[in-house]
Amino acid sequence: MHNDSSGRIVADLREWIATAPPGAKLPSTRALVAEYGASPVTVQKALRALGAQGLVESRPGVGTFVRAVRVARPHDYGWQTAALGAPPHRLPRLSAALRTTPNDVIALHSGYPDRELLPERLVRAAFGRAARGDSAVGRPPAAGLPELQAWFANELATETPLGVTPPSPGDIVVFPGSQSGLNTAFRALVGAGRPLLVESPTYWGAILAAAQAGVRTVPVPSGTHGPDPEALARAFAQTGARAFYAQPHFANPTGARWAPGLADRVLDLVREHGAFLIEDDWAHDFGIDADPVPLAARDDQGHVVHLRSLTKSVSPAVRIAGLMARGPARERILADAQAEAMYVSGLLQTVALDVVTQPAWRTHLRSLRHQLAARRDVLLGALWEHVPAAHVETVPQGGLNLWVRLPDTTDLPRLVADCESSGVAVAAGGEWFPAEPTGAYLRLNYSGPNPGAFPEGARLLGRALARQGAR
Ligand SMILES: Cc1ncc(COP(=O)(O)O)c(C=O)c1O
């Protein structure tokens, strides 16, 4: 109650301050108490919030005043140009997948699922329990909470065929999200200046992580059926690369799911070349018509390093991922993770473990499957109806995205800007290519807010495309 009215007082006073001259005196606490019917504590809380935002200053015994705006003096940061030199690689702008857009924009660009697809009740209850427990004040082991390591290991063990040794809890290192795990894997297993084979197109964040680590990415043509094994074999042979980063299940962006034959062939290739497969199982919980079976479950020789994220399926606020690696690779990974961040918040690990071990988690995943199917099909149907020039080569069997090919003549930057100004945000596919894009693509996410607006989003996209002459 207090929170609500103090929020309203803050909002109203912010508006008032916006037009008031610097130094203007705010209404007294007593006047605000009378006006809002709030308690003095609530009013003080609102004034403190405005103070913390730098908008007002209190003079004890005198009152609260609009803070004088300090005239911004232009700073000269030119010396930094000399200190930093030219960047070693092109600095990417904020990825489309991470952009926040105004609420009235139909968001088909985003990378993270909408709140209505999260197990919100489970997450809130888990935070409540965790806040009362030891993890709120303790330090977990560097590799992760043993119970969470055991959960990640067991998830892989349930898929492990007879005759293959399942991973043990000690093979798991917990990371604050799989983006962090990718950074570590690239640094620890590949290293600056050395080649890393990647699918093309592939996840923009992996391209970014490789660039930051100084790793040289070598693109291997891939598509809605996964990478071309012949091209992969040639790339291994020609570059001497010792690692291949790939997403065998519902790849971001193509939606590809590798057929069993392709998975076998890739496993053979990494074994033959004494290499690692860095398997990014980001969409493990987002199966729609199929369920991912990690390649890592079929390898006990340490060739497959497996990354499983819970960030998108549990909550973007609970950034937790498990990385499975065996042998010296695991030691290198743990050393890098410690240098980077020492350990992952035990509170977040406890919350993640609490959520995924509740019986209601399974029920949630079943309902999520249906919701994703419905959303995917609504967006597909809307594209067929309103964007006839768009081509979706394969309907993804899981994941969160459609990979949409547009006519080659499309001016993508103009299309994206045009869409956004008419009320729909889309992501241009170029970010997902480690080299030049091989066509005009959009990545459309069907897990964003308000699926009821997807048809309108597609209609706006179709209109923007038609303005470029495509039908
Ligand atoms: C393919 C892929 N891998 C990894 C990540 C990063 O996941 P996390 O949020 O766990 O860091 C993403 C996020 O978009 C992704 O799409």
The ligand as an SDF file (V2000), in Angstrom:
LIG
                    3D

 16 16  0  0  0  0  0  0  0  0999 V2000
   22.2230  -19.7720  -28.6800 C   0  0  0  0  0  0  0  0  0  0  0  0
   22.3800  -19.0450  -27.4010 C   0  0  0  0  0  0  0  0  0  0  0  0
   23.3540  -19.3970  -26.5710 N   0  0  0  0  0  0  0  0  0  0  0  0
   23.5520  -18.7640  -25.4020 C   0  0  0  0  0  0  0  0  0  0  0  0
   22.7520  -17.7200  -25.0190 C   0  0  0  0  0  0  0  0  0  0  0  0
   23.0200  -17.0030  -23.7240 C   0  0  0  0  0  0  0  0  0  0  0  0
   22.2490  -17.5540  -22.7310 O   0  0  0  0  0  0  0  0  0  0  0  0
   22.2530  -17.0180  -21.2460 P   0  0  0  0  0  0  0  0  0  0  0  0
   21.1020  -16.0710  -21.1520 O   0  0  0  0  0  0  0  0  0  0  0  0
   22.1170  -18.2210  -20.4020 O   0  0  0  0  0  0  0  0  0  0  0  0
   23.5560  -16.3250  -21.0290 O   0  0  0  0  0  0  0  0  0  0  0  0
   21.7130  -17.3160  -25.8560 C   0  0  0  0  0  0  0  0  0  0  0  0
   20.8710  -16.1640  -25.4780 C   0  0  0  0  0  0  0  0  0  0  0  0
   20.2000  -15.5750  -26.2960 O   0  0  0  0  0  0  0  0  0  0  0  0
   21.5170  -17.9970  -27.0700 C   0  0  0  0  0  0  0  0  0  0  0  0
   20.5460  -17.6410  -27.9020 O   0  0  0  0  0  0  0  0  0  0  0  0
  1  2  1  0
  2  3  1  0
  2 15  2  0
  3  4  2  0
  4  5  1  0
  5  6  1  0
  5 12  2  0
  6  7  1  0
  7  8  1  0
  8  9  2  0
  8 10  1  0
  8 11  1  0
 12 13  1  0
 12 15  1  0
 13 14  2  0
 15 16  1  0
M  END
$$$$
